[in-house]
Amino acid sequence: MNALVFDCDGVLADTERYGHLPSFNQTFVEFGLPLEWSEEEYGRKLLIGGGKERMASELTPDFVRANGLPADPDALAAEVAKWHKRKTALYTEMVAAGELPPRPGIRRVISDAQDAGWRLAVASTSAEASVHAILEYAVGKERADRFDVFLAGDCVPKKKPAPDIYLLALEKLGVDPAGVLVVEDSRNGLEAAYAAGLRCLVTVNGYTEKEDFSEAILVVSSLGDPDGEHTTVIANRSAARPGAYVTLADLEACLAPQLRPASL
């Protein structure tokens, strides 16, 4: 049995630039924090897995003292959790308002895979409420409820690029790793999937298009749609030969055993 495992941000929707970044910055304003991440700076923050972790990266001793934040690590972590809860609420409101449309091909590929009997999972380091919101908006509640595995937030101790979340997804899916294809958008996500022994298809976005994806089995601009944005193939180490858009047959071809690298 084959399985697809999707990251959320940048894969299901182009959420980073248009959803998470403004939500972080609005949170900083509401809590009176002297922070405002530019698009360029946020691109660097994306190298850190997890929203709370990105916020915590600003907490130098000088910043903590200057802003009257608690010195006790547990109290400081509780403060960051409070900020992140508000940020998640702001982001979820944006999704509900339809401000973050799904990436091309996501609804089509998920529907086709479910109808063909593939097992599906989400494996994201973003907050659970955020991931639920974007998945439901991207594919509808009925399709979202049919996902076999849903992993998000702090479900594993080490976030991407550590392989923990994909190892947990494998355990819960209960399928042969040789039949699992991960869909990611970033170097961090690719490293996590590859370290878990899984093949990875990458759909790049504006933040990640220049990253190194040498280990990916297929790299495309998007999954594409027949009546919408078409796919550009950036790199291909698989038997897949996408045309204007990536099909379920292409995804199956990405799992062709004779082409699997010896290290997998």
C-alpha positions as CSV (number, residue, x, y, z in Angstrom):
1,M,0.0,0.0,0.0
2,N,1.3,3.5,-0.9
3,A,1.2,6.5,1.3
4,L,1.6,10.3,0.9
5,V,2.9,12.4,3.8
6,F,2.4,16.2,3.5
7,D,4.1,19.0,5.2
8,C,1.8,21.9,5.8
9,D,3.3,25.4,5.4
10,G,4.5,26.0,1.9
11,V,3.0,22.7,0.7
12,L,-0.7,22.8,1.3
13,A,-0.8,26.6,0.9
14,D,1.7,29.5,0.6
15,T,1.3,30.3,4.2
16,E,4.7,31.6,5.4
17,R,4.9,35.0,3.6
18,Y,1.1,35.8,3.6
19,G,0.0,34.1,6.8
20,H,2.6,33.3,9.5
21,L,4.8,36.4,9.0
22,P,2.0,39.0,9.4
23,S,0.6,36.9,12.3
24,F,3.9,36.9,14.1
25,N,4.4,40.7,13.6
26,Q,0.8,41.5,14.8
27,T,1.5,39.4,17.9
28,F,4.7,41.4,18.6
29,V,2.6,44.6,18.4
30,E,-0.1,43.3,20.7
31,F,2.4,42.2,23.4
32,G,4.4,45.4,23.1
33,L,7.5,43.7,21.9
34,P,10.0,45.8,19.9
35,L,10.1,43.3,17.0
36,E,9.0,43.4,13.4
37,W,10.4,40.7,11.1
38,S,11.0,41.7,7.5
39,E,10.4,39.1,4.7
40,E,14.2,38.7,4.4
41,E,14.7,38.2,8.2
42,Y,11.7,35.8,8.3
43,G,13.4,33.7,5.6
44,R,16.3,33.2,8.0
45,K,13.9,32.3,10.9
46,L,12.4,29.6,8.7
47,L,15.7,27.7,9.2
48,I,14.4,27.1,12.8
49,G,11.7,24.5,13.1
50,G,8.6,25.5,15.0
51,G,7.0,28.9,15.7
52,K,7.7,29.0,19.4
53,E,11.3,28.2,18.7
54,R,11.5,31.1,16.2
55,M,10.1,33.5,18.8
56,A,12.5,32.2,21.4
57,S,15.4,32.8,19.1
58,E,15.0,36.5,19.9
59,L,15.3,36.0,23.7
60,T,18.9,37.1,24.3
61,P,19.7,38.0,27.9
62,D,19.8,41.7,26.9
63,F,16.3,41.4,25.2
64,V,14.8,39.7,28.2
65,R,16.1,42.3,30.6
66,A,15.2,45.3,28.4
67,N,11.6,44.1,28.0
68,G,10.9,43.1,31.6
69,L,10.5,39.5,30.8
70,P,11.0,36.7,33.4
71,A,14.5,35.4,33.9
72,D,13.3,32.0,35.1
73,P,13.4,29.6,32.1
74,D,10.0,28.0,32.8
75,A,8.3,31.3,33.3
76,L,9.9,32.6,30.1
77,A,8.7,29.5,28.2
78,A,5.2,30.1,29.5
79,E,5.3,33.7,28.1
80,V,6.5,32.5,24.7
81,A,3.7,29.9,24.7
82,K,1.2,32.8,25.4
83,W,2.6,34.8,22.5
84,H,2.4,31.7,20.2
85,K,-1.2,30.9,21.2
86,R,-2.2,34.4,20.1
87,K,-0.2,34.2,16.9
88,T,-2.0,30.9,16.1
89,A,-5.4,32.5,16.7
90,L,-4.5,35.3,14.3
91,Y,-3.3,32.9,11.7
92,T,-6.4,30.7,12.0
93,E,-8.6,33.8,11.5
94,M,-6.8,34.5,8.2
95,V,-7.3,31.0,7.0
96,A,-11.0,31.0,7.9
97,A,-11.3,34.3,6.0
98,G,-10.0,32.6,2.8
99,E,-6.8,34.8,2.7
100,L,-4.5,31.8,2.1
101,P,-5.7,29.8,-0.9
102,P,-4.3,26.2,-1.4
103,R,-1.3,25.7,-3.6
104,P,-2.0,24.4,-7.1
105,G,-2.7,20.7,-7.4
106,I,-3.2,20.0,-3.6
107,R,-6.9,19.5,-3.7
108,R,-6.7,17.4,-6.9
109,V,-3.8,15.2,-5.8
110,I,-5.3,14.5,-2.3
111,S,-8.7,13.6,-3.8
112,D,-7.1,11.3,-6.4
113,A,-4.9,9.6,-3.8
114,Q,-7.7,9.0,-1.3
115,D,-10.0,7.7,-4.1
116,A,-7.2,5.3,-5.2
117,G,-6.9,3.9,-1.7
118,W,-3.5,5.5,-0.7
119,R,-3.0,6.3,3.0
120,L,-2.5,10.0,3.7
121,A,-0.8,11.8,6.6
122,V,0.2,15.4,7.6
123,A,3.5,15.8,9.4
124,S,4.1,19.5,10.4
125,T,6.0,21.3,13.1
126,S,3.4,24.1,13.1
127,A,0.7,24.4,15.8
128,E,-2.0,21.8,15.5
129,A,-4.9,24.4,15.2
130,S,-3.1,26.1,12.4
131,V,-2.5,22.9,10.5
132,H,-6.1,21.7,11.0
133,A,-7.3,25.1,9.7
134,I,-5.3,25.1,6.5
135,L,-5.9,21.4,5.7
136,E,-9.7,21.8,6.1
137,Y,-9.7,25.0,4.0
138,A,-7.4,23.4,1.3
139,V,-9.4,20.2,0.8
140,G,-12.7,20.5,2.7
141,K,-13.7,19.0,6.0
142,E,-14.8,15.7,4.5
143,R,-11.4,15.1,2.8
144,A,-9.5,16.4,5.8
145,D,-11.3,14.0,8.1
146,R,-10.3,11.1,5.9
147,F,-6.6,11.6,6.6
148,D,-5.2,8.5,8.3
149,V,-2.5,10.3,10.4
150,F,-2.4,13.9,11.6
151,L,0.9,15.0,13.3
152,A,1.5,18.6,14.3
153,G,3.1,21.0,16.8
154,D,5.0,19.4,19.7
155,C,4.2,15.7,19.0
156,V,7.9,14.9,18.8
157,P,10.7,16.3,21.0
158,K,13.0,17.2,18.0
159,K,11.6,19.2,15.1
160,K,12.7,19.2,11.5
161,P,15.4,18.7,10.2
162,A,15.5,15.9,12.7
163,P,13.6,12.8,11.3
164,D,11.5,12.2,14.4
165,I,8.2,13.4,13.0
166,Y,8.5,11.2,9.9
167,L,9.6,8.2,11.9
168,L,6.4,8.7,14.0
169,A,4.3,9.1,10.8
170,L,5.8,5.8,9.5
171,E,4.9,4.0,12.8
172,K,1.4,5.3,12.8
173,L,0.8,4.6,9.1
174,G,2.0,1.1,9.4
175,V,3.2,0.8,5.8
176,D,6.5,-0.2,4.2
177,P,8.8,2.9,3.9
178,A,9.4,1.9,0.3
179,G,5.8,2.9,-0.5
180,V,5.9,6.3,1.2
181,L,6.4,9.6,-0.6
182,V,6.8,12.8,1.4
183,V,5.8,16.2,-0.1
184,E,7.9,19.0,1.3
185,D,8.9,22.5,0.3
186,S,12.2,23.2,2.2
187,R,15.7,21.9,2.9
188,N,14.8,21.3,6.5
189,G,11.8,19.1,5.6
190,L,13.8,17.2,2.9
191,E,16.6,16.5,5.4
192,A,14.0,15.2,7.9
193,A,12.4,12.9,5.3
194,Y,15.7,11.7,3.9
195,A,17.1,10.9,7.4
196,A,13.9,8.8,8.0
197,G,14.7,6.8,4.9
198,L,11.8,8.2,2.8
199,R,11.6,9.6,-0.7
200,C,10.7,13.2,-1.0
201,L,9.1,15.3,-3.7
202,V,9.7,19.0,-3.2
203,T,7.4,21.8,-4.3
204,V,9.4,25.0,-4.0
205,N,8.1,28.4,-3.0
206,G,9.6,31.9,-3.0
207,Y,11.4,31.3,0.3
208,T,12.9,28.0,-0.6
209,E,13.4,28.0,-4.4
210,K,17.2,28.5,-4.1
211,E,17.8,25.8,-1.4
212,D,19.7,22.6,-2.1
213,F,17.4,19.8,-2.9
214,S,20.0,17.3,-4.2
215,E,18.4,14.3,-2.3
216,A,14.9,15.0,-3.5
217,I,13.5,12.4,-6.0
218,L,11.6,15.2,-7.9
219,V,11.6,19.0,-7.5
220,V,8.8,21.1,-9.1
221,S,7.5,24.6,-9.0
222,S,4.1,23.2,-7.9
223,L,1.9,20.2,-8.4
224,G,0.0,22.2,-11.0
225,D,-3.5,21.9,-12.3
226,P,-4.9,21.2,-15.8
227,D,-7.0,24.4,-15.7
228,G,-4.6,26.5,-13.6
229,E,-0.9,27.0,-12.9
230,H,1.2,24.5,-14.7
231,T,4.1,22.6,-13.3
232,T,7.8,23.4,-14.1
233,V,10.2,20.5,-13.4
234,I,13.3,21.8,-11.7
235,A,15.1,18.5,-11.0
236,N,14.0,14.9,-11.6
237,R,15.7,11.6,-10.4
238,S,12.6,9.5,-10.8
239,A,10.7,7.6,-13.5
240,A,8.0,10.3,-13.4
241,R,7.5,12.4,-16.5
242,P,5.1,15.2,-15.4
243,G,3.4,17.2,-18.2
244,A,1.4,20.3,-17.4
245,Y,0.7,18.9,-13.9
246,V,1.8,16.1,-11.6
247,T,-0.5,13.2,-11.6
248,L,-1.0,10.3,-9.2
249,A,0.8,8.1,-11.7
250,D,3.8,10.5,-11.5
251,L,3.8,10.1,-7.7
252,E,3.7,6.3,-8.0
253,A,6.6,6.5,-10.4
254,C,8.6,8.4,-7.8
255,L,8.5,5.2,-5.7
256,A,9.8,2.9,-8.5
257,P,12.1,0.6,-6.6
258,Q,14.7,0.2,-9.4
259,L,15.4,4.0,-9.1
260,R,15.7,4.2,-5.4
261,P,19.2,5.5,-4.4
262,A,21.3,2.9,-2.7
263,S,21.5,4.9,0.5
264,L,17.7,4.5,1.0
